[in-house]
Structures are given as structure tokens and as C-alpha cells.
């Protein structure tokens, strides 16, 4: 059975969707940008700061559903400029125990919401 949740600390989604969808095995978290997070406006435009803020928020959101970053199996990253991938990767890697990183896709998406440089979505396996 599916469970749909919205994070009470984030604005309601501006799209027809939920922040988090849970099934029996996985937690699916919708894409998140710094523009979605209250108080992150000053970080918009700095790829490293945006990545830190988004990753910290995703980590917090997973904790709301009793899942950790160690449980993440897949990540999708959208960058406004793919030339910033090494800067984003330097921050991103801090949130996982290497060398066992989640599967990942990274694409260039030049028109991210709110003028952001990065949007990240993830999928995590729920503990049994």
C-alpha cells in the first residue's frame, strides 16, 4: 500500500505530487532545490552551497520516515550547468560512505526552478 507524505517544514508542492511516497520497500523523495527550502535563498547561485543545503534537507526528510542516507540506492541530479559537476560531486560525496555510492544519473537541465543550480531526487530502501 502506498503512503503519500508532505514534509510540514517545506512549502506545499507547487506541482501535482508529494514530497515523499512510501511503499513496502522504498521511500521515493521528489526532486528538491534550494528554492524549495525556507531560508536558503541566499545560497541560490552557489553550486556548493546549494548542494550542501539540498543534501542536508534530503537527509532530514529521510529521517522523518526512518530511513538514512546509507539506505539510498538511486539518486538523480540535475545541474543547470554540467561544467559544475566536479564542484557538486565534492559536496555530494560527503553524504555517503564511499566507495559504495548509490546508482546515479546526472543531467544538464538549464532551467531549474527558482534559478537554482542543482536539483536532487532520490530513492532509498526502507529497513525491514
C-alpha positions in Angstrom: 0.0 0.0 0.0 1.3 3.4 -0.9 1.6 6.2 1.6 2.0 9.8 0.4 3.5 12.4 2.7 4.4 16.1 2.5 7.1 17.5 4.8 5.4 20.0 7.1 8.6 22.2 7.1 8.5 22.7 3.4 6.0 24.7 1.3 3.3 22.5 -0.3 4.4 21.2 -3.6 3.8 23.6 -6.5 3.2 20.6 -8.7 0.7 17.8 -8.6 2.8 15.4 -6.4 4.0 14.6 -2.9 7.3 15.2 -1.2 7.7 11.6 -0.2 5.9 8.4 -1.4 6.4 5.2 0.6 5.7 1.6 -0.5 6.5 -1.6 1.4 10.2 -1.5 0.4 11.2 2.0 -0.8 11.0 5.7 0.0 10.8 7.9 -3.1 11.7 11.6 -2.5 10.7 14.2 -5.1 13.3 16.5 -6.6 14.4 19.2 -4.3 16.1 22.6 -5.0 17.3 25.3 -2.6 14.4 27.4 -3.8 12.1 24.8 -2.1 13.7 25.3 1.3 12.8 28.3 3.6 15.9 30.3 4.4 18.0 29.0 1.5 17.5 32.0 -0.8 21.0 33.4 0.0 22.6 30.2 -1.3 21.0 30.2 -4.7 23.6 30.6 -7.4 26.4 28.9 -5.5 26.6 25.3 -6.6 28.4 24.1 -3.5 26.1 25.8 -1.0 23.0 24.7 -2.9 24.2 21.1 -2.9 25.0 21.2 0.8 21.6 22.6 1.6 19.7 20.2 -0.6 21.6 17.2 0.7 21.1 18.1 4.3 17.4 18.6 3.7 17.1 15.3 1.9 18.9 13.6 4.8 16.4 15.2 7.2 13.5 14.2 5.1 14.6 10.6 5.1 14.9 10.6 8.8 11.2 11.6 9.0 10.4 8.2 7.5 13.0 6.2 9.5 15.4 5.9 6.6 19.1 7.1 6.4 21.5 8.1 3.7 23.0 4.6 4.0 19.8 3.2 2.6 19.8 5.4 -0.6 20.0 3.2 -3.7 19.5 5.7 -6.5 20.0 9.5 -7.0 19.1 11.7 -9.9 21.0 15.0 -10.1 20.0 17.8 -12.4 22.5 20.6 -12.9 21.9 24.0 -14.6 25.5 23.7 -16.0 27.2 20.3 -16.3 30.5 22.1 -16.1 29.8 22.4 -12.3 29.7 18.6 -11.8 33.1 18.4 -10.0 32.1 21.1 -7.5 28.8 19.4 -6.9 30.5 15.9 -6.7 32.9 17.2 -4.0 29.9 18.1 -1.7 27.7 15.2 -2.8 30.4 12.6 -1.8 30.4 13.9 1.8 26.9 12.5 2.4 27.7 8.8 1.5 30.1 6.2 2.8 32.4 5.5 -0.2 33.3 3.5 -2.1 29.7 2.2 -2.1 27.8 5.0 -3.6 24.2 4.9 -4.8 23.5 4.4 -8.5 23.2 7.9 -10.1 22.2 9.8 -13.1 23.4 13.4 -13.7 22.0 15.6 -16.4 22.1 19.2 -17.5 18.8 21.0 -17.0 19.4 24.6 -17.8 16.1 25.9 -16.4 15.7 24.7 -12.9 13.0 26.2 -10.6 13.9 29.4 -8.9 17.1 30.0 -10.8 18.8 27.1 -8.8 22.0 25.4 -10.0 21.1 21.9 -8.7 18.0 19.7 -8.1 18.3 16.3 -6.5 15.9 13.4 -6.1 16.4 10.1 -4.5 15.1 6.6 -3.8 16.0 4.7 -0.6 15.3 1.2 0.5 13.4 1.0 3.8 14.8 -1.1 6.6 12.8 -4.3 7.2 
